Amino acid sequence: MNRKADVVIIGGGITGCCLAYLLSKKGLDVTVVEKRYLASGATGACGAGIRQQWSTRENALLAIQSVKIFERLSSELGQDIEFRQGGYLIAIHTDNEMEQAERNVAMQRSLGLKVDILEPERLTDVVPILDVKGMKAIGATFCPTDGHANPFKTTFAYADAARKLGATILTHTSVVNLKTTQKAVSGVVTNQGTIRTPVVVNAAGVDAKAIAEMVHIHLPITPFRKEIMATERLEPLFDAMVISFTDGIYFSQQKEGQIVGGIPIPEEHSGFLSTPTFEFLSHMSRTLTRYAPVLRHVNMLRHWTGFYDVTPDARPLLGPVKGPQGFIQCSGFSGHGFMISPMVCQLLAGFIADNKTSEVLETLNLSRFKGKTTDRELSVVG
Ligand SMILES: Cc1cc2nc3c(=O)[nH]c(=O)nc-3n(C[C@H](O)[C@H](O)[C@H](O)COP(=O)(O)OP(=O)(O)OC[C@H]3O[C@@H](n4cnc5c(N)ncnc54)[C@H](O)[C@@H]3O)c2cc1C
């Protein structure tokens, strides 16, 4: 291989493929390099929930603007990404959580989001199978325009649209090093050869830290194994995603009828261990049936793991770094990268192609960790 490109994107997950599409649309010659197959990283393992209810303004803005893009994405890309809006019901268990929920809702409403705080007796209006006493909820927030999409179909649709616009997508090709000249990136070395380029986007998910180390940049990303399961298919029971920050559980019913959800095991610690555990099955089934006792005779059929790429403030790392020019970060999504990918990639495409920056890109730059305290995202599960 002896190639060149305007931009090389490392990683064929949702962000790599979305960005490839947007940059190709702007007329740039883009190559995506993916070491396995498309969506083989966190994207293919994820719950693919789409929620706009965040505690930090930047995440809320990114998610609200992304939902507007998701709403028209199937028609824009010419493929059904199975986007649907059943809402997110976030359980509130304590007075402290209620105070935080009131702050969150005020901020979210100031950005134009329709979101409410529900009294406990109204939770079953949204999700009839809940046992409000069993889940120990004193209320919930609910946003009806939150939702879900198919992560594989969304990634493949972006990749197909990018290819049609001229992008090259190399799968089963690993990036093994980066080339720099003086103060800028100049190429990407793969196990199949070198690609010359002035712009490299690091969209390698949990491996983004290892990629950055190739040019001596330290990204504060910690890998966390996350387990997730799917039950057998059931008749339609509810539309919303249910989550709890106290219990760490999230679950929803998919279009085909299965319940998909996850929860962290109590003794979870960081690292690259990816083995599924029996503790998860036990903890998940106990908590899920406490929330929805009617599910106690339902069979779990599948159980798998994926990694969160967690940053110290649970917010993404985006944009350029103080280091080689042309080395752009798109990682650190800390468990919520699918839902904000459309807007994150729109901002990055504007920066790369048109040199346009924004308040959100500047706030979420790596430089925020240099000696300053940053706003931590509090609305995270697990
Ligand atoms: C169990 C679980 C549930 C989740 N649920 C949700 C959810 O409900 N909603 C939500 O928004 N998010 C969720 N997430 C998070 C979401 O999946 C991620 O934030 C998002 O998919 C990140 O996409 P990405 O493109 O940045 O990374 P990835 O999808 O991880 O893609 C990175 C790609 O880079 C490739 N790569 C790595 N190193 C190299 C190399 N050296 N050379 C070439 N290629 C390389 C990998 O193979 C991988 O395919 C969940 C994650 C998990 C694990």
PDBQT file of the ligand as one rigid body, heavy atoms in Angstrom, charges set to zero:
ROOT
HETATM    1  C1  LIG A 401     -22.143  -2.121  27.195  1.00  0.00    +0.000 C 
HETATM    2  C2  LIG A 401     -22.151  -0.732  26.602  1.00  0.00    +0.000 A 
HETATM    3  C3  LIG A 401     -23.352  -0.020  26.552  1.00  0.00    +0.000 A 
HETATM    4  C4  LIG A 401     -23.369   1.272  26.019  1.00  0.00    +0.000 A 
HETATM    5  N1  LIG A 401     -24.561   1.926  25.894  1.00  0.00    +0.000 NA
HETATM    6  C5  LIG A 401     -24.609   3.144  25.297  1.00  0.00    +0.000 A 
HETATM    7  C6  LIG A 401     -25.848   3.812  25.087  1.00  0.00    +0.000 A 
HETATM    8  O1  LIG A 401     -26.917   3.317  25.464  1.00  0.00    +0.000 OA
HETATM    9  N2  LIG A 401     -25.833   5.014  24.457  1.00  0.00    +0.000 N 
HETATM   10  C7  LIG A 401     -24.664   5.597  24.035  1.00  0.00    +0.000 A 
HETATM   11  O2  LIG A 401     -24.692   6.695  23.508  1.00  0.00    +0.000 OA
HETATM   12  N3  LIG A 401     -23.478   4.981  24.219  1.00  0.00    +0.000 NA
HETATM   13  C8  LIG A 401     -23.417   3.783  24.827  1.00  0.00    +0.000 A 
HETATM   14  N4  LIG A 401     -22.220   3.159  25.005  1.00  0.00    +0.000 N 
HETATM   15  C9  LIG A 401     -20.993   3.870  24.617  1.00  0.00    +0.000 C 
HETATM   16  C10 LIG A 401     -20.816   3.818  23.119  1.00  0.00    +0.000 C 
HETATM   17  O3  LIG A 401     -20.864   2.489  22.683  1.00  0.00    +0.000 OA
HETATM   18  C11 LIG A 401     -19.457   4.428  22.745  1.00  0.00    +0.000 C 
HETATM   19  O4  LIG A 401     -19.253   5.662  23.406  1.00  0.00    +0.000 OA
HETATM   20  C12 LIG A 401     -19.382   4.683  21.240  1.00  0.00    +0.000 C 
HETATM   21  O5  LIG A 401     -19.809   3.544  20.517  1.00  0.00    +0.000 OA
HETATM   22  C13 LIG A 401     -17.963   5.044  20.880  1.00  0.00    +0.000 C 
HETATM   23  O6  LIG A 401     -17.803   4.984  19.490  1.00  0.00    +0.000 OA
HETATM   24  P1  LIG A 401     -16.367   5.175  18.882  1.00  0.00    +0.000 P 
HETATM   25  O7  LIG A 401     -16.534   5.218  17.419  1.00  0.00    +0.000 OA
HETATM   26  O8  LIG A 401     -15.723   6.349  19.549  1.00  0.00    +0.000 OA
HETATM   27  O9  LIG A 401     -15.529   3.911  19.399  1.00  0.00    +0.000 OA
HETATM   28  P2  LIG A 401     -15.594   2.365  19.018  1.00  0.00    +0.000 P 
HETATM   29  O10 LIG A 401     -16.929   1.930  18.585  1.00  0.00    +0.000 OA
HETATM   30  O11 LIG A 401     -14.963   1.642  20.152  1.00  0.00    +0.000 OA
HETATM   31  O12 LIG A 401     -14.661   2.297  17.740  1.00  0.00    +0.000 OA
HETATM   32  C14 LIG A 401     -13.264   2.385  17.808  1.00  0.00    +0.000 C 
HETATM   33  C15 LIG A 401     -12.706   1.469  16.735  1.00  0.00    +0.000 C 
HETATM   34  O13 LIG A 401     -11.312   1.685  16.656  1.00  0.00    +0.000 OA
HETATM   35  C16 LIG A 401     -10.719   0.465  16.256  1.00  0.00    +0.000 C 
HETATM   36  N5  LIG A 401      -9.286   0.515  16.567  1.00  0.00    +0.000 N 
HETATM   37  C17 LIG A 401      -8.709   0.564  17.784  1.00  0.00    +0.000 A 
HETATM   38  N6  LIG A 401      -7.370   0.566  17.685  1.00  0.00    +0.000 NA
HETATM   39  C18 LIG A 401      -7.094   0.549  16.360  1.00  0.00    +0.000 A 
HETATM   40  C19 LIG A 401      -5.883   0.520  15.610  1.00  0.00    +0.000 A 
HETATM   41  N7  LIG A 401      -4.670   0.512  16.212  1.00  0.00    +0.000 N 
HETATM   42  N8  LIG A 401      -5.970   0.479  14.264  1.00  0.00    +0.000 NA
HETATM   43  C20 LIG A 401      -7.187   0.482  13.643  1.00  0.00    +0.000 A 
HETATM   44  N9  LIG A 401      -8.348   0.481  14.300  1.00  0.00    +0.000 NA
HETATM   45  C21 LIG A 401      -8.308   0.518  15.640  1.00  0.00    +0.000 A 
HETATM   46  C22 LIG A 401     -11.485  -0.572  17.079  1.00  0.00    +0.000 C 
HETATM   47  O14 LIG A 401     -11.394  -1.857  16.512  1.00  0.00    +0.000 OA
HETATM   48  C23 LIG A 401     -12.905  -0.005  17.061  1.00  0.00    +0.000 C 
HETATM   49  O15 LIG A 401     -13.725  -0.602  16.067  1.00  0.00    +0.000 OA
HETATM   50  C24 LIG A 401     -22.165   1.869  25.542  1.00  0.00    +0.000 A 
HETATM   51  C25 LIG A 401     -20.972   1.144  25.579  1.00  0.00    +0.000 A 
HETATM   52  C26 LIG A 401     -20.958  -0.146  26.099  1.00  0.00    +0.000 A 
HETATM   53  C27 LIG A 401     -19.677  -0.904  26.113  1.00  0.00    +0.000 C 
ENDROOT
TORSDOF 0
